[in-house]
Amino acid sequence: MKININPKHELLRWGPIDGKLIYPDFFNVAFTKYSKHFYSWPDVLWLCYDEKIVAICDYPNLRASGKKNFNRFILDDRKLNKYYRAWQKDLKELLKFQKQIANKLSGYSDSQLVKAYQAWQKKYVDFWTIGELPEVANWGGEQILKEILSQLVSAEDFIYAFEKLAAPDQLSFYQKAELDLLKLKHLVSNKKLFTKRLADYQKNYFWILNNYHHSRVLSVAYFSKQLAGYSISQAQNKLKELSALPAEVRQEKAAIGKKYKLDKKVLKIASRLSFCVWWQDLRKYYIFLANHFIDLFLKEFAKRFNLKFDDLHYYNCQEILDLLEKGKKVSAAEIRTRRQNLIAHYSEKTNSLTYIVGPKAKQIIKKYMTVKAKANIKEFKGLVVSQGKTVRGRVKIITSVRDIGKLKKGEILVTPMTSPDYIMAIRRAGAIITDEG
């Protein structure tokens, strides 16, 4: 097995974030399906250790694949419409099936449960297959837009122009969730109506703090407490701010286009990139909802096969099927080994997945995760993706969501990347610095 990722090259390191194998493994399985429709992903490594996950990829190869996918499938109006509509159809079928099986799994016979999971997994992998298009295309679209803008925009304005042109002009799903919650604030005085609407809200967003490490069901009381943190005037101001945001973004894009006399081609590239960023965010909404259903299935499998629920999170997708169809279990010793060191490798050349555990996995993880930092650095630079005022504050390095309580209001959050769990930390932070985003 050859890993076509040179550790000496510029690497994408997505993570580390808290995570376990089963949640992102559907992403891995979809790699092998993706290449049948689009230009393949380059080699990808998922490094799993001590309940952390990191995705590793050769950046030049990723950008090259991204450019081909962006030019061929995103800039082409007919193809983009075709695949986005196909993805929406896959999504609709997945959501319909999840609604059918919700709260029913415990009543299924063993054979019914197996059939339900087989059907659900197929629908979820279908969702992922086309759903990976905006993600890989983003890496290419970003480079294409940067290369063009660098020739048209002054150096001092480049970051501002790029940030605004690439920004989605639709709310993220977190913003949409916050908007929907704030809309309930004016109903607080009508206890009966407020209680009903809040219960409806909980049904729609109970999964919103799910992640690649665990899922949880947020209660009505949780959302009531979140809403209580706003006064009526604060809620109204935030509502106005969020509601006005899409129009403001569109106005800023138009102003930049006019100022630099950007032609239709450049504006189309920027528009499609921002659409892909939004599409990828929208996809995340349904991934974390699906994680809830993964755990519903795993809890049922744990009971029926006399296994530990948490151990099942270290099975891969095929092993779950083998458990259901053949009764084949992964040994407790193997699970312990996987908790420490586990790798999933997607090979572009063979279009296949390989899983590596134990000392060999540990050696590979060390090879790709060892980073030499220069001593005595007093200043560093990066891409500003959300410009604001100059900020000063104490830096707090957070590498796990379990440590977000350590961040105090106004401190500078430094983390590899922000996952959904970081919402509370983000609200406290005076500024945020990440490796990826």
C-alpha positions in Angstrom: 0.0 0.0 0.0 1.5 3.3 -1.1 0.3 6.6 0.4 0.6 9.3 -2.3 0.9 12.2 0.2 4.4 13.6 0.6 4.8 14.8 4.3 7.3 17.4 3.1 4.8 19.1 0.8 2.2 21.7 1.8 -0.5 19.7 3.5 -4.1 20.2 4.4 -4.6 19.3 8.0 -8.3 19.3 8.7 -8.4 19.0 12.5 -7.6 17.7 15.0 -11.1 17.7 16.3 -12.8 15.4 18.7 -14.0 12.4 16.7 -14.6 8.7 16.3 -14.3 6.5 13.2 -18.0 5.7 12.3 -19.2 9.3 11.9 -16.8 10.4 9.1 -16.4 6.9 7.6 -19.4 7.4 5.3 -17.4 10.3 3.9 -14.6 7.8 3.2 -16.9 5.3 1.5 -18.3 8.0 -0.7 -14.8 8.7 -2.0 -15.0 5.5 -4.0 -18.4 6.4 -5.4 -17.5 10.0 -6.1 -14.8 9.2 -8.7 -17.5 7.5 -10.9 -19.2 10.9 -11.4 -16.5 13.5 -10.9 -12.7 14.1 -10.9 -11.4 12.0 -8.1 -10.2 13.3 -4.8 -6.4 12.8 -4.3 -5.2 10.5 -1.6 -6.7 11.2 1.7 -5.7 10.0 5.2 -8.0 10.0 8.2 -5.8 9.8 11.3 -7.7 8.7 14.4 -6.0 8.7 17.8 -7.1 9.3 21.4 -10.6 10.2 20.3 -9.3 12.8 17.8 -9.6 12.8 14.1 -7.5 14.6 11.5 -7.8 14.6 7.7 -4.6 14.9 5.7 -4.3 15.7 2.0 -1.6 17.0 -0.3 -2.6 20.6 -0.9 -1.3 21.0 -4.5 -3.1 17.7 -5.5 -6.3 18.8 -3.7 -6.3 22.2 -5.4 -5.6 20.6 -8.8 -8.5 18.2 -8.4 -10.6 21.1 -7.1 -9.9 23.3 -10.1 -10.9 20.5 -12.5 -14.1 19.9 -10.6 -14.9 23.6 -10.3 -14.4 24.3 -14.0 -16.2 21.2 -15.2 -19.1 20.9 -12.9 -19.6 24.2 -11.0 -19.1 26.8 -13.7 -21.2 24.8 -16.2 -24.8 25.9 -15.6 -26.4 22.8 -16.9 -24.1 20.4 -14.9 -24.4 22.4 -11.7 -28.2 22.4 -12.0 -28.2 18.7 -12.8 -26.1 17.6 -9.8 -27.5 20.0 -7.3 -31.0 18.8 -8.1 -29.9 15.2 -7.9 -28.4 15.9 -4.5 -31.6 17.5 -3.4 -33.5 14.4 -4.5 -31.1 12.2 -2.5 -31.5 14.4 0.5 -35.3 14.3 0.3 -35.3 10.5 0.2 -32.9 10.4 3.2 -35.0 12.7 5.2 -38.2 10.9 4.3 -36.7 7.6 5.4 -35.4 9.0 8.6 -38.8 10.4 9.5 -40.3 6.9 8.8 -37.9 5.1 11.2 -37.6 7.6 14.0 -38.6 6.1 17.3 -39.5 2.8 15.7 -36.2 0.9 15.7 -36.7 -0.8 19.0 -40.0 -2.3 17.8 -38.4 -3.9 14.7 -37.6 -7.6 14.4 -34.0 -8.4 13.8 -34.6 -8.8 10.1 -36.5 -5.6 9.9 -33.7 -3.8 11.7 -31.1 -5.1 9.3 -33.2 -4.1 6.2 -33.8 -0.6 7.7 -30.1 -0.1 8.3 -29.1 -1.4 4.9 -31.6 1.0 3.2 -30.5 3.9 5.4 -26.8 3.4 4.8 -27.4 3.3 1.0 -29.4 6.6 1.1 -26.8 8.2 3.3 -23.8 7.3 1.1 -25.8 8.5 -1.9 -26.3 11.8 -0.1 -22.5 12.0 0.5 -21.5 11.1 -3.0 -22.7 14.2 -4.7 -22.5 16.1 -1.5 -18.7 15.9 -1.7 -18.7 18.0 -4.9 -18.9 21.5 -3.3 -16.2 20.6 -0.8 -13.5 19.5 -3.3 -14.6 22.2 -5.8 -14.2 24.9 -3.1 -10.4 24.3 -2.9 -10.2 24.8 -6.7 -12.6 27.7 -6.9 -10.8 29.6 -4.1 -7.5 29.3 -6.0 -9.0 30.4 -9.3 -10.6 33.4 -7.7 -7.4 34.3 -5.8 -5.3 34.1 -9.0 -7.6 36.4 -11.0 -8.2 38.9 -8.2 -4.5 39.3 -7.5 -4.1 40.7 -11.0 -7.1 43.1 -10.7 -7.2 44.3 -7.1 -4.5 46.2 -5.2 -2.5 44.2 -2.6 -3.9 46.3 0.3 -7.5 45.6 -0.8 -7.0 42.0 -1.9 -8.0 40.2 1.3 -11.1 42.4 1.8 -12.3 41.9 -1.8 -11.7 38.1 -1.7 -13.4 37.7 1.6 -16.5 39.6 0.5 -16.8 38.0 -3.0 -16.4 34.5 -1.6 -18.9 35.0 1.3 -22.2 33.2 0.9 -25.2 35.6 0.5 -27.5 33.2 2.4 -27.5 32.6 6.1 -25.6 29.6 7.5 -27.6 27.0 9.2 -26.4 28.2 12.6 -27.5 31.7 11.7 -30.9 30.3 10.5 -31.2 28.4 13.8 -30.4 31.5 15.8 -32.9 33.5 13.8 -35.7 31.0 14.3 -35.0 30.9 18.0 -35.0 34.7 18.4 -38.3 35.0 16.6 -39.9 33.3 19.7 -38.8 36.0 22.1 -41.8 38.1 21.6 -44.1 35.2 22.5 -42.7 34.8 26.0 -45.7 36.6 27.6 -48.1 34.1 25.9 -47.1 31.0 27.8 -49.3 28.5 26.0 -48.2 29.6 22.5 -44.6 30.1 23.5 -44.4 26.6 25.0 -45.9 25.1 21.8 -43.6 27.0 19.4 -40.5 26.2 21.5 -41.4 22.5 21.4 -41.7 22.7 17.7 -38.3 24.5 17.6 -36.7 21.7 19.7 -38.0 19.1 17.2 -36.3 20.9 14.4 -33.0 21.7 16.1 -32.4 19.1 18.9 -29.3 17.8 17.1 -27.6 21.1 16.5 -24.6 20.5 18.8 -23.9 17.0 17.3 -20.4 16.5 16.0 -18.0 13.8 14.8 -17.4 12.5 18.4 -20.9 12.1 19.8 -24.5 13.0 19.3 -26.9 14.5 21.9 -30.5 15.5 22.1 -31.0 19.0 23.3 -34.1 19.6 25.5 -36.7 22.3 25.4 -35.2 23.6 28.6 -31.8 24.0 26.9 -33.3 26.2 24.2 -35.4 28.1 26.7 -32.2 28.9 28.7 -30.5 30.1 25.5 -33.4 32.4 24.7 -33.5 33.7 28.2 -30.0 35.1 27.7 -31.4 37.7 25.4 -33.5 40.7 26.5 -36.4 41.6 24.1 -34.4 44.6 22.7 -31.3 42.4 22.2 -33.4 39.8 20.4 -34.9 42.5 18.2 -31.5 44.0 17.3 -30.0 40.6 16.5 -33.1 39.7 14.4 -32.6 42.8 12.4 -28.9 42.1 12.0 -29.4 38.6 10.8 -32.4 39.4 8.6 -30.4 42.2 6.9 -27.2 40.2 6.4 -27.9 38.5 3.0 -28.9 41.9 1.4 -25.8 43.6 2.9 -23.5 40.8 1.5 -25.0 41.2 -2.0 -24.6 45.0 -1.8 -20.9 44.6 -0.8 -20.3 42.2 -3.7 -21.9 44.6 -6.1 -19.8 47.5 -4.8 -16.5 45.6 -5.2 -17.5 44.5 -8.7 -18.2 48.1 -9.7 -15.1 49.5 -8.0 -12.7 47.2 -9.8 -14.7 46.8 -13.0 -14.9 43.0 -12.6 -16.4 41.4 -15.7 -19.1 38.8 -15.7 -16.7 35.9 -15.8 -15.0 36.9 -12.6 -18.3 37.7 -10.9 -19.6 34.3 -11.9 -16.6 32.5 -10.4 -17.1 34.4 -7.2 -20.8 33.7 -7.2 -20.3 30.0 -7.7 -17.6 29.8 -5.1 -19.8 31.4 -2.5 -22.7 29.1 -3.5 -20.4 26.1 -2.9 -19.4 27.4 0.5 -23.1 27.7 1.4 -23.9 24.3 -0.1 -21.1 22.7 2.0 -22.5 24.4 5.1 -26.0 23.3 4.3 -24.7 19.7 3.9 -23.3 19.9 7.4 -26.8 20.6 8.7 -28.0 17.2 7.5 -24.7 15.4 8.5 -25.2 16.2 12.1 -28.9 15.2 12.0 -27.8 11.9 10.4 -25.3 11.4 13.3 -28.4 11.2 15.5 -29.7 8.3 13.4 -26.3 6.6 13.4 -26.5 6.5 17.2 -30.1 5.3 17.2 -29.0 2.4 15.1 -25.8 1.7 17.2 -27.8 1.7 20.5 -30.1 -0.9 19.1 -27.2 -3.0 17.7 -25.4 -2.8 21.1 -28.4 -4.3 22.8 -29.1 -7.0 20.3 -25.5 -8.2 19.9 -24.5 -7.6 23.5 -21.8 -5.1 22.6 -20.8 -1.8 24.1 -22.4 1.2 22.4 -19.2 3.2 22.4 -17.2 0.3 20.9 -19.4 0.3 17.8 -18.1 3.8 17.0 -14.8 2.2 16.1 -16.3 -0.1 13.5 -16.2 1.1 9.9 -19.2 1.1 7.7 -18.5 -2.3 6.1 -17.9 -3.9 9.5 -21.3 -2.7 10.7 -22.9 -4.5 7.7 -20.8 -7.6 8.5 -22.1 -7.5 12.1 -25.7 -7.4 10.9 -25.5 -9.8 8.0 -22.9 -12.3 9.3 -22.8 -11.7 13.1 -19.1 -10.9 12.7 -17.8 -8.9 15.7 -14.6 -6.8 16.1 -12.7 -8.1 19.1 -12.4 -6.0 22.3 -8.6 -6.1 21.9 -8.9 -4.7 18.4 -11.2 -1.9 19.6 -8.7 -0.9 22.3 -6.0 -0.7 19.7 -8.2 1.4 17.4 -8.9 3.9 20.1 -5.2 4.6 20.3 -4.1 4.5 16.6 -6.3 4.0 13.5 -6.0 5.2 10.0 -8.4 5.2 7.0 -6.6 5.7 3.7 -8.3 6.5 0.4 -6.1 5.7 -2.6 -6.9 7.7 -5.7 -4.9 5.2 -7.9 -6.9 2.1 -6.8 -10.0 4.0 -5.8 -10.1 1.9 -2.6 -10.1 2.2 1.2 -7.6 0.6 3.5 -7.7 0.6 7.3 -4.5 0.5 9.3 -4.2 0.0 13.1 -1.6 -0.6 15.8 2.2 0.3 15.6 2.1 0.8 11.8 -0.7 3.4 12.2 1.1 5.1 15.1 4.2 5.4 12.9 2.2 7.0 10.0 0.4 9.3 12.4 3.7 10.5 13.8 5.1 11.0 10.3 2.3 13.3 9.2 1.5 15.1 12.5 5.0 16.0 13.7 5.4 19.8 13.0 8.5 21.8 13.7 7.7 25.3 14.9 10.2 28.1 14.7 11.3 29.5 18.0 10.9 33.1 19.1 8.2 34.0 16.6 6.8 37.4 17.5 4.5 38.0 14.5 2.7 35.9 11.9 0.3 36.6 9.1 -2.7 34.8 7.6 -5.9 35.4 5.6 -8.4 37.5 7.3 -11.8 36.0 6.6 -14.0 38.3 8.8 -12.5 41.8 9.1 -13.3 43.9 12.1 -11.6 46.2 14.6 -8.1 45.6 15.9 -8.3 43.2 18.9 -6.0 42.8 21.8 -6.4 40.0 24.3 -4.9 37.0 26.1 -4.5 34.0 23.8 -6.1 30.7 24.8 -5.2 27.6 22.8 -8.1 25.1 22.7 -7.6 21.7 21.1 -10.8 20.0 22.3 -14.4 21.1 22.8 -14.1 19.7 26.3 -11.9 22.7 27.2 -14.0 25.5 25.8 -15.1 26.4 29.4 -11.6 27.6 30.0 -12.0 30.4 27.4 -13.0 33.7 29.1 -15.0 36.5 27.4 -12.8 38.6 25.1 -9.9 36.2 24.9 -8.4 35.2 21.6 -9.4 31.7 20.6 -6.7 29.7 18.9 -7.7 26.3 17.6 -7.0 24.0 14.6 -10.5 24.6 13.3 -13.9 25.4 14.7 -16.4 22.6 14.9 -20.1 23.0 15.8 -19.3 22.5 19.5 -17.3 25.7 19.5 -20.4 27.9 19.1 -20.3 29.0 22.8 -16.6 29.6 22.6 -17.0 31.6 19.4 -19.5 33.9 21.1 -17.1 34.5 24.0 -14.0 35.1 21.9 -12.7 38.5 21.0 -11.1 37.0 17.9 -10.5 33.6 16.4 -7.4 32.2 14.8 -7.6 28.8 13.1 -5.3 26.6 10.8 -8.3 25.8 8.5 -11.8 27.1 8.2 
